[in-house]
Amino acid sequence: MRIAEISLKGVSRLSWSRYVEPKQKNETHDQYEKRIWRERFHFKDNRVVIPSMALKRSLIAAAKFLKLKIPGARGSTYTQRFTAGIQPLSELFTNIEKDSLLSETILVSSTGEKNSGGGKRVAKIFPYTSEWSAHGQMAILDSELTEDVVIEHLSAAGQFVGIGRWRPENAGLYGQFIIEDYKEDCVEPKIIIS
């Protein structure tokens, strides 16, 4: 098993659309949006964090996008290797304080359907940040996922998939990143028998 220390640098805005609790009794839609918009991001101690699975899902989507063949594996690609062979060890911690987030108001489907093309639209306030960086760790459990393979897929994830709301994977422009630093260390796996 290898532990990868990853540092990413955003090259486009980062935004999120996390579910937030329902409106309070007698609260209007506008009052609700003004009260909760920052809460659409994820936080730990008032600092923005990126959920660990967001990066894993981005890597899996990059593997599907690239469709690179595993040498000597009869045409198999890396998609299943990334699905089962990596494990995030922490959220990605950012340099962003909750109070520094900016907001943008967008008309979206009232039912939450993507690309609905019609129906009622409502104004929602989404948080974003223009400049961001993030760091975290993941365990690489599959020996087919060499350092070069992981870096190639992570680079593609940052360019073609992204993370967060309105990312390239969903025909958007946000959540793109580059690899600022990537280091791996080998660790002996611990087997616990109870």
C-alpha positions in Angstrom: 0.0 0.0 0.0 1.1 3.5 -0.8 0.0 6.8 0.8 -0.2 9.8 -1.6 0.0 13.3 -0.3 -1.8 15.5 -2.8 -1.8 19.3 -3.2 -4.1 20.8 -5.8 -4.4 24.4 -7.0 -7.7 25.7 -8.5 -7.6 27.2 -12.0 -11.3 28.1 -12.0 -13.9 29.0 -9.4 -14.9 26.4 -6.8 -18.6 26.2 -5.9 -20.8 23.7 -4.1 -24.5 23.0 -3.9 -24.8 20.8 -0.8 -28.2 20.1 0.5 -29.2 22.3 3.4 -32.0 21.9 5.9 -35.5 22.9 4.8 -36.9 26.4 5.3 -38.0 27.4 8.8 -41.7 28.0 9.5 -42.9 31.2 8.0 -39.6 31.8 6.2 -39.8 33.1 2.6 -37.7 31.6 -0.2 -35.6 34.8 -0.3 -35.0 34.8 3.5 -34.0 31.2 3.3 -31.5 31.7 0.5 -29.9 34.7 2.3 -29.6 32.7 5.5 -28.1 29.4 4.2 -26.1 30.1 1.0 -22.7 29.7 2.6 -23.9 26.3 4.1 -23.9 24.8 0.6 -20.2 24.3 1.0 -18.7 21.7 3.4 -16.9 23.0 6.5 -14.6 21.8 9.3 -13.9 24.4 12.0 -15.2 27.2 9.7 -12.7 26.3 6.9 -14.0 24.9 3.6 -13.2 21.2 3.0 -13.8 19.1 -0.1 -15.4 15.8 0.7 -12.9 12.9 0.3 -15.2 11.1 -2.1 -15.4 14.0 -4.4 -11.8 13.5 -5.4 -12.3 9.7 -5.7 -15.4 10.2 -7.9 -13.4 12.6 -10.1 -10.6 10.1 -10.5 -13.1 7.4 -11.5 -14.8 9.7 -14.0 -11.3 10.6 -15.4 -10.6 6.9 -15.9 -13.9 6.4 -17.8 -13.0 9.5 -19.9 -9.5 8.5 -20.7 -10.2 4.8 -21.3 -6.5 3.9 -21.0 -5.7 0.2 -21.3 -3.8 -1.7 -18.6 -0.7 -3.2 -20.2 -1.1 -7.0 -20.6 -4.7 -7.0 -19.3 -6.5 -7.8 -22.6 -8.0 -4.4 -23.1 -9.1 -3.8 -19.6 -9.1 -0.1 -18.5 -8.2 1.5 -15.2 -11.8 2.4 -14.2 -12.4 -0.6 -11.9 -8.9 -0.2 -10.5 -9.6 3.4 -9.4 -13.1 2.3 -8.1 -11.7 -0.3 -5.8 -8.0 0.5 -5.6 -7.9 3.9 -4.0 -9.2 5.0 -0.6 -9.4 8.6 0.5 -7.9 9.0 4.0 -9.1 12.6 4.7 -11.1 15.4 3.3 -9.2 17.8 1.2 -8.5 20.8 3.4 -8.5 24.2 1.7 -7.1 27.6 2.4 -10.7 29.2 2.4 -12.4 30.6 5.5 -16.2 30.4 5.6 -16.6 34.2 5.9 -14.5 34.9 2.8 -16.9 33.1 0.4 -18.5 35.1 -2.3 -22.1 34.6 -3.6 -23.8 34.4 -7.0 -27.5 34.3 -7.6 -28.6 32.0 -10.4 -32.0 31.0 -11.8 -32.4 27.2 -11.5 -35.1 24.7 -11.9 -37.6 24.8 -8.9 -37.7 20.9 -9.0 -33.9 20.5 -9.1 -33.9 18.8 -12.4 -30.9 19.3 -14.6 -31.4 20.7 -18.1 -35.2 20.6 -17.6 -35.6 23.1 -20.4 -38.8 24.5 -19.0 -40.9 24.7 -15.9 -40.7 27.1 -13.1 -37.4 28.6 -12.2 -36.3 30.1 -8.9 -33.4 32.3 -7.8 -30.9 30.4 -5.6 -27.7 31.8 -4.0 -24.6 29.7 -4.4 -21.2 30.2 -2.6 -18.0 30.3 -4.6 -14.4 31.2 -4.3 -12.1 32.3 -7.2 -8.8 31.3 -5.7 -8.3 28.1 -3.9 -5.9 25.3 -3.1 -6.5 22.0 -1.3 -4.4 19.2 0.2 -5.2 15.7 1.5 -4.2 12.0 1.5 -5.3 8.9 -0.2 -4.2 5.3 0.1 -3.4 3.5 -3.2 -4.1 -0.2 -2.6 -3.8 -1.5 -6.2 -0.3 -2.1 -7.6 -1.6 -1.5 -11.1 -2.1 2.1 -10.2 1.5 3.2 -10.5 2.5 6.7 -9.6 2.6 7.8 -13.2 -0.9 6.3 -13.8 -2.3 8.1 -10.8 -0.8 11.4 -11.8 -2.0 11.1 -15.4 -5.6 10.4 -14.2 -5.4 13.1 -11.5 -4.3 15.6 -14.2 -7.2 14.6 -16.4 -9.6 14.8 -13.5 -8.6 18.4 -12.9 -8.9 19.3 -16.6 -11.9 17.4 -17.8 -14.0 16.4 -14.8 -13.4 18.8 -11.9 -15.1 18.9 -8.5 -18.0 20.7 -7.0 -21.0 22.5 -8.7 -21.0 23.3 -12.4 -17.8 21.3 -13.1 -16.7 20.3 -16.7 -18.1 16.8 -16.3 -21.5 18.5 -16.1 -20.9 21.0 -19.0 -19.7 23.7 -16.6 -16.6 25.8 -16.0 -15.9 25.5 -12.3 -13.9 23.1 -10.1 -10.9 22.7 -12.4 -7.5 22.2 -10.8 -3.9 21.3 -11.5 -1.5 19.2 -9.4 0.7 21.5 -7.3 2.5 18.7 -5.5 2.2 14.9 -5.3 4.3 12.6 -3.1 4.0 8.9 -2.3 5.3 6.8 0.5 5.1 3.0 0.9 3.4 1.8 4.0 3.2 -1.8 5.3 -0.4 -2.7 5.5 -1.6 -3.7 9.0 -3.8 -6.7 9.3 -5.9 -6.8 12.4 -7.2 -10.1 13.5 -9.7 -10.1 16.3 
